[in-house]
Amino acid sequence: MTIFFVARKYDYATWPIPDRGSPSFEFETWYPAFQKIAGGNHKISAFWLDEEAYRLGRHGMNQELLRRMRAEKPQAAFFYVNGDEIRPETIREITEKIGVVTVYWCADDSWRFDSVSRRYAPYYAWTITLDSGAAEKYRRSGCRVIHSQSAANTEIFRPVGKDKDIAVSFVGTRNKPRANIIKALEEADMTASVFGRGWLAGKISREKMIEVFSRSRISLNLNTPSFYWGLRPLARLFLKRAEFIFEPMQIRPDFRHLFRNLREWRQKKIPQIKARTFEICACRTLGITQMADNLGDYYKIGKEIVVYKDIPDLIEKIRYYLKHDEEREKIAQAGYERTLRDHTVAQRLEQIFKTIGLPLGG
């Protein structure tokens, strides 16, 4: 079976020159899992949207995708796309005329369903949503939908080293809600080792991140909603960032979609389950996170992962688990075992391929 993997190779935040940027999450985490599928029975063929768009422009990129689909005739194609990079007519031709089982991966349906996902999902054969509330909406609109979730690539995210010499860590991009939490920890005499874009220590490599998780007694998954009052979020109500670097303006006015942008902003109040949840547990470290969506369906709260409700509760839980080593490590071990048993990227792919009628063992 030939499987197409359609995604961005580089992190969109590091443009305008794609090949000078950091690797994307899809490239670092999901693509290696697809590559591992490639054995005696399967072939993985990657199509990097940003590289092709930079080389050919949006129209040329769409035409090149069609050309390669016609030439290689894959049985399935997975699309990890943000918005309108792939035109509806392109998707329709791939799905209906070329006969590819197209799969649309929607990671942010808690706030992008109304403005993006529902507009494009009907053109794909299958839609995967990570938001439990969106699944029924897709069904009502006639889409074939799979409610799945992110996972850990345990070939990559695994415990390294033995010393737990970092008390508390956080790895992630800085924003105002997260900065408020880190400041509150400092004011409570708790020093957290913090890494990521916007923080003083800056962004770290994936290898360094795995090391930080593994060395931490506690690692925080600050999945705080990105809804907050401030100049930047308010500016996004009226401005739009260009999808691709060849467009004349990187930032341009977007008054026409003011209502849609306002709705998206407000919907960002909803906490999501992030891949980081699974990755921390895969490194055999106690993860503390905010409750999100149906997190309890994936981990036993208080036994495999710890959840906080607000900043004072987070501070209290950090203090408690730093003092109770045996209890902390017991939860970390249980979360690690649950991740290996139920939440690996390989398992997610097995389940998805089986559902779409193309079992990997077949």
ROKOLPA-105131 format. One record per residue (C-alpha): x, y, z; residue in one letter; residue number from 0. Coordinates in steps of 0.02 Angstrom, whole numbers, plus 50000, padded with zeros to 5 digits. Example, Ala and Ser with C-alpha at 12.3 -4.5 7.8 and 13.67 -1.06 7.14 Angstrom:
BEGIN
{site {50615 49775 50390} "A" 0}
{site {50684 49947 50357} "S" 1}
This chain:
BEGIN
{site {50000 50000 50000} "M" 0}
{site {50063 50174 49956} "T" 1}
{site {50021 50309 50084} "I" 2}
{site {50042 50495 50054} "F" 3}
{site {50091 50606 50200} "F" 4}
{site {50043 50788 50164} "V" 5}
{site {50104 50916 50290} "A" 6}
{site {50221 51060 50324} "R" 7}
{site {50402 51017 50350} "K" 8}
{site {50444 51172 50450} "Y" 9}
{site {50366 51265 50594} "D" 10}
{site {50258 51405 50522} "Y" 11}
{site {50320 51525 50657} "A" 12}
{site {50498 51519 50587} "T" 13}
{site {50457 51579 50412} "W" 14}
{site {50479 51671 50292} "P" 15}
{site {50618 51556 50230} "I" 16}
{site {50552 51380 50265} "P" 17}
{site {50716 51284 50257} "D" 18}
{site {50794 51398 50386} "R" 19}
{site {50659 51361 50512} "G" 20}
{site {50633 51232 50647} "S" 21}
{site {50558 51063 50599} "P" 22}
{site {50370 51053 50617} "S" 23}
{site {50283 50942 50744} "F" 24}
{site {50214 50836 50602} "E" 25}
{site {50388 50810 50530} "F" 26}
{site {50470 50768 50697} "E" 27}
{site {50334 50662 50777} "T" 28}
{site {50210 50590 50652} "W" 29}
{site {50316 50568 50496} "Y" 30}
{site {50441 50449 50581} "P" 31}
{site {50292 50342 50634} "A" 32}
{site {50230 50335 50455} "F" 33}
{site {50406 50293 50398} "Q" 34}
{site {50411 50147 50517} "K" 35}
{site {50252 50081 50437} "I" 36}
{site {50348 50071 50274} "A" 37}
{site {50406 49891 50269} "G" 38}
{site {50380 49749 50149} "G" 39}
{site {50199 49795 50114} "N" 40}
{site {50192 49985 50122} "H" 41}
{site {50273 50139 50046} "K" 42}
{site {50268 50313 50124} "I" 43}
{site {50278 50462 50007} "S" 44}
{site {50295 50636 50084} "A" 45}
{site {50229 50796 50007} "F" 46}
{site {50292 50951 50101} "W" 47}
{site {50169 51092 50076} "L" 48}
{site {50283 51235 50128} "D" 49}
{site {50430 51181 50019} "E" 50}
{site {50319 51157 49867} "E" 51}
{site {50225 51320 49896} "A" 52}
{site {50388 51415 49915} "Y" 53}
{site {50451 51337 49753} "R" 54}
{site {50293 51343 49648} "L" 55}
{site {50166 51459 49731} "G" 56}
{site {49997 51403 49796} "R" 57}
{site {49923 51361 49625} "H" 58}
{site {50080 51270 49570} "G" 59}
{site {50087 51174 49734} "M" 60}
{site {49909 51112 49709} "N" 61}
{site {49949 51060 49530} "Q" 62}
{site {50106 50969 49586} "E" 63}
{site {50008 50876 49719} "L" 64}
{site {49883 50819 49587} "L" 65}
{site {50023 50767 49469} "R" 66}
{site {50106 50660 49602} "R" 67}
{site {49941 50584 49656} "M" 68}
{site {49903 50533 49477} "R" 69}
{site {50077 50464 49451} "A" 70}
{site {50094 50368 49616} "E" 71}
{site {49910 50320 49642} "K" 72}
{site {49918 50299 49831} "P" 73}
{site {49782 50203 49921} "Q" 74}
{site {49776 50330 50063} "A" 75}
{site {49831 50509 50095} "A" 76}
{site {49843 50594 50264} "F" 77}
{site {49825 50783 50263} "F" 78}
{site {49896 50878 50412} "Y" 79}
{site {49846 51052 50352} "V" 80}
{site {49800 51215 50438} "N" 81}
{site {49673 51292 50321} "G" 82}
{site {49656 51332 50138} "D" 83}
{site {49828 51274 50079} "E" 84}
{site {49743 51136 49979} "I" 85}
{site {49598 51198 49873} "R" 86}
{site {49430 51108 49883} "P" 87}
{site {49434 51063 49699} "E" 88}
{site {49604 50982 49724} "T" 89}
{site {49541 50877 49869} "I" 90}
{site {49385 50828 49773} "R" 91}
{site {49484 50770 49622} "E" 92}
{site {49603 50667 49731} "I" 93}
{site {49459 50588 49825} "T" 94}
{site {49330 50562 49688} "E" 95}
{site {49425 50550 49524} "K" 96}
{site {49592 50476 49574} "I" 97}
{site {49507 50368 49706} "G" 98}
{site {49621 50400 49854} "V" 99}
{site {49556 50374 50031} "V" 100}
{site {49591 50550 50095} "T" 101}
{site {49603 50582 50282} "V" 102}
{site {49592 50757 50355} "Y" 103}
{site {49676 50777 50526} "W" 104}
{site {49594 50916 50630} "C" 105}
{site {49690 50954 50789} "A" 106}
{site {49605 51116 50844} "D" 107}
{site {49420 51087 50819} "D" 108}
{site {49377 51160 50989} "S" 109}
{site {49402 51331 50907} "W" 110}
{site {49428 51299 50720} "R" 111}
{site {49277 51190 50680} "F" 112}
{site {49159 51330 50629} "D" 113}
{site {49285 51438 50536} "S" 114}
{site {49394 51308 50451} "V" 115}
{site {49366 51121 50476} "S" 116}
{site {49181 51108 50432} "R" 117}
{site {49214 51201 50268} "R" 118}
{site {49344 51076 50207} "Y" 119}
{site {49295 50912 50288} "A" 120}
{site {49157 50869 50162} "P" 121}
{site {49287 50856 50023} "Y" 122}
{site {49386 50720 50113} "Y" 123}
{site {49339 50537 50129} "A" 124}
{site {49371 50540 50317} "W" 125}
{site {49396 50671 50451} "T" 126}
{site {49490 50642 50614} "I" 127}
{site {49443 50760 50755} "T" 128}
{site {49528 50773 50924} "L" 129}
{site {49381 50868 50998} "D" 130}
{site {49247 50757 51074} "S" 131}
{site {49114 50890 51046} "G" 132}
{site {49149 50905 50860} "A" 133}
{site {49122 50722 50815} "A" 134}
{site {48932 50731 50816} "E" 135}
{site {48936 50895 50719} "K" 136}
{site {49032 50809 50580} "Y" 137}
{site {48910 50663 50578} "R" 138}
{site {48761 50780 50564} "R" 139}
{site {48843 50863 50415} "S" 140}
{site {48864 50695 50327} "G" 141}
{site {49051 50674 50355} "C" 142}
{site {49132 50510 50402} "R" 143}
{site {49224 50553 50562} "V" 144}
{site {49344 50469 50682} "I" 145}
{site {49362 50538 50857} "H" 146}
{site {49544 50508 50900} "S" 147}
{site {49677 50595 51001} "Q" 148}
{site {49859 50643 50993} "S" 149}
{site {49988 50521 51062} "A" 150}
{site {50172 50498 51100} "A" 151}
{site {50296 50430 50975} "N" 152}
{site {50378 50314 51101} "T" 153}
{site {50518 50275 50979} "E" 154}
{site {50573 50453 51013} "I" 155}
{site {50497 50504 51181} "F" 156}
{site {50566 50386 51311} "R" 157}
{site {50658 50398 51477} "P" 158}
{site {50841 50446 51462} "V" 159}
{site {50964 50448 51606} "G" 160}
{site {50926 50411 51788} "K" 161}
{site {50948 50570 51889} "D" 162}
{site {50793 50673 51929} "K" 163}
{site {50892 50832 51962} "D" 164}
{site {50763 50957 51896} "I" 165}
{site {50622 50990 52018} "A" 166}
{site {50493 51067 51900} "V" 167}
{site {50503 51100 51714} "S" 168}
{site {50398 51173 51576} "F" 169}
{site {50433 51169 51389} "V" 170}
{site {50321 51273 51276} "G" 171}
{site {50296 51440 51192} "T" 172}
{site {50277 51589 51307} "R" 173}
{site {50109 51677 51313} "N" 174}
{site {50027 51788 51441} "K" 175}
{site {49929 51654 51538} "P" 176}
{site {50082 51542 51548} "R" 177}
{site {50192 51687 51601} "A" 178}
{site {50069 51725 51741} "N" 179}
{site {50082 51546 51804} "I" 180}
{site {50272 51544 51801} "I" 181}
{site {50275 51712 51891} "K" 182}
{site {50157 51644 52025} "A" 183}
{site {50272 51494 52050} "L" 184}
{site {50421 51610 52072} "E" 185}
{site {50325 51715 52198} "E" 186}
{site {50289 51554 52293} "A" 187}
{site {50476 51516 52298} "D" 188}
{site {50463 51380 52167} "M" 189}
{site {50591 51389 52029} "T" 190}
{site {50538 51305 51868} "A" 191}
{site {50659 51268 51727} "S" 192}
{site {50569 51347 51579} "V" 193}
{site {50611 51328 51395} "F" 194}
{site {50529 51379 51232} "G" 195}
{site {50503 51521 51111} "R" 196}
{site {50486 51685 51204} "G" 197}
{site {50567 51629 51368} "W" 198}
{site {50741 51683 51423} "L" 199}
{site {50817 51510 51394} "A" 200}
{site {50741 51504 51220} "G" 201}
{site {50685 51357 51116} "K" 202}
{site {50775 51191 51138} "I" 203}
{site {50798 51042 51025} "S" 204}
{site {50685 50891 51035} "R" 205}
{site {50829 50790 51107} "E" 206}
{site {50857 50919 51243} "K" 207}
{site {50671 50926 51280} "M" 208}
{site {50665 50737 51307} "I" 209}
{site {50814 50753 51423} "E" 210}
{site {50728 50892 51521} "V" 211}
{site {50568 50788 51540} "F" 212}
{site {50666 50635 51595} "S" 213}
{site {50769 50733 51724} "R" 214}
{site {50616 50819 51797} "S" 215}
{site {50526 50760 51953} "R" 216}
{site {50375 50857 51889} "I" 217}
{site {50344 50925 51715} "S" 218}
{site {50203 51045 51682} "L" 219}
{site {50086 51040 51533} "N" 220}
{site {50019 51217 51538} "L" 221}
{site {49876 51193 51415} "N" 222}
{site {49802 51358 51471} "T" 223}
{site {49679 51426 51343} "P" 224}
{site {49754 51561 51231} "S" 225}
{site {49600 51671 51258} "F" 226}
{site {49652 51827 51354} "Y" 227}
{site {49637 52014 51344} "W" 228}
{site {49789 52097 51267} "G" 229}
{site {49854 52194 51118} "L" 230}
{site {49908 52041 51018} "R" 231}
{site {49745 51941 51028} "P" 232}
{site {49643 52098 50994} "L" 233}
{site {49752 52137 50842} "A" 234}
{site {49716 51964 50774} "R" 235}
{site {49532 52009 50763} "L" 236}
{site {49575 52132 50625} "F" 237}
{site {49734 52061 50548} "L" 238}
{site {49775 51896 50463} "K" 239}
{site {49943 51813 50441} "R" 240}
{site {49978 51754 50264} "A" 241}
{site {49977 51565 50243} "E" 242}
{site {50130 51562 50131} "F" 243}
{site {50284 51669 50117} "I" 244}
{site {50263 51709 49932} "F" 245}
{site {50108 51815 49968} "E" 246}
{site {50144 52003 49956} "P" 247}
{site {50108 52043 50138} "M" 248}
{site {50147 51933 50287} "Q" 249}
{site {50018 52025 50393} "I" 250}
{site {49867 52099 50308} "R" 251}
{site {49699 52176 50360} "P" 252}
{site {49556 52053 50385} "D" 253}
{site {49402 52157 50429} "F" 254}
{site {49291 52046 50322} "R" 255}
{site {49307 51902 50446} "H" 256}
{site {49291 52002 50606} "L" 257}
{site {49143 51900 50672} "F" 258}
{site {49230 51736 50631} "R" 259}
{site {49391 51794 50712} "N" 260}
{site {49297 51850 50868} "L" 261}
{site {49211 51680 50880} "R" 262}
{site {49378 51589 50862} "E" 263}
{site {49456 51698 50996} "W" 264}
{site {49316 51663 51118} "R" 265}
{site {49319 51476 51080} "Q" 266}
{site {49502 51472 51128} "K" 267}
{site {49440 51473 51307} "K" 268}
{site {49418 51284 51290} "I" 269}
{site {49570 51187 51353} "P" 270}
{site {49632 51051 51235} "Q" 271}
{site {49725 50889 51264} "I" 272}
{site {49897 50922 51192} "K" 273}
{site {50026 50800 51127} "A" 274}
{site {50136 50860 51270} "R" 275}
{site {50020 50768 51391} "T" 276}
{site {50070 50601 51317} "F" 277}
{site {50252 50647 51285} "E" 278}
{site {50287 50691 51468} "I" 279}
{site {50211 50528 51527} "C" 280}
{site {50312 50433 51397} "A" 281}
{site {50470 50497 51481} "C" 282}
{site {50414 50419 51647} "R" 283}
{site {50389 50588 51730} "T" 284}
{site {50243 50650 51832} "L" 285}
{site {50140 50764 51721} "G" 286}
{site {50032 50900 51799} "I" 287}
{site {49906 50978 51682} "T" 288}
{site {49743 51072 51678} "Q" 289}
{site {49587 50969 51643} "M" 290}
{site {49545 50966 51459} "A" 291}
{site {49402 50894 51356} "D" 292}
{site {49389 50709 51400} "N" 293}
{site {49561 50686 51477} "L" 294}
{site {49490 50560 51601} "G" 295}
{site {49457 50440 51456} "D" 296}
{site {49645 50430 51425} "Y" 297}
{site {49722 50436 51598} "Y" 298}
{site {49657 50400 51773} "K" 299}
{site {49659 50568 51860} "I" 300}
{site {49765 50565 52017} "G" 301}
{site {49832 50391 51978} "K" 302}
{site {49915 50409 51807} "E" 303}
{site {49918 50598 51789} "I" 304}
{site {49884 50747 51903} "V" 305}
{site {49763 50887 51862} "V" 306}
{site {49756 51062 51936} "Y" 307}
{site {49605 51178 51935} "K" 308}
{site {49687 51348 51964} "D" 309}
{site {49855 51425 52009} "I" 310}
{site {49840 51404 52200} "P" 311}
{site {49792 51221 52172} "D" 312}
{site {49941 51198 52056} "L" 313}
{site {50060 51270 52185} "I" 314}
{site {49987 51158 52320} "E" 315}
{site {50003 51002 52211} "K" 316}
{site {50182 51042 52160} "I" 317}
{site {50231 51063 52343} "R" 318}
{site {50144 50902 52391} "Y" 319}
{site {50221 50792 52256} "Y" 320}
{site {50396 50863 52278} "L" 321}
{site {50387 50808 52459} "K" 322}
{site {50310 50636 52427} "H" 323}
{site {50435 50549 52315} "D" 324}
{site {50362 50375 52322} "E" 325}
{site {50185 50432 52278} "E" 326}
{site {50249 50545 52141} "R" 327}
{site {50352 50408 52059} "E" 328}
{site {50210 50283 52074} "K" 329}
{site {50097 50399 51972} "I" 330}
{site {50237 50434 51848} "A" 331}
{site {50264 50246 51823} "Q" 332}
{site {50077 50214 51803} "A" 333}
{site {50063 50355 51674} "G" 334}
{site {50213 50285 51582} "Y" 335}
{site {50139 50111 51575} "E" 336}
{site {49969 50176 51518} "R" 337}
{site {50053 50275 51379} "T" 338}
{site {50148 50124 51315} "L" 339}
{site {49992 50018 51325} "R" 340}
{site {49863 50135 51247} "D" 341}
{site {49934 50300 51184} "H" 342}
{site {50073 50276 51059} "T" 343}
{site {50071 50351 50886} "V" 344}
{site {50088 50176 50812} "A" 345}
{site {49930 50121 50902} "Q" 346}
{site {49834 50274 50842} "R" 347}
{site {49884 50237 50663} "L" 348}
{site {49836 50055 50678} "E" 349}
{site {49664 50105 50741} "Q" 350}
{site {49639 50238 50607} "I" 351}
{site {49691 50127 50461} "F" 352}
{site {49579 49988 50524} "K" 353}
{site {49431 50108 50534} "T" 354}
{site {49453 50176 50358} "I" 355}
{site {49457 49998 50290} "G" 356}
{site {49644 49985 50254} "L" 357}
{site {49716 49882 50397} "P" 358}
{site {49905 49893 50402} "L" 359}
{site {49921 49706 50425} "G" 360}
{site {49816 49673 50272} "G" 361}
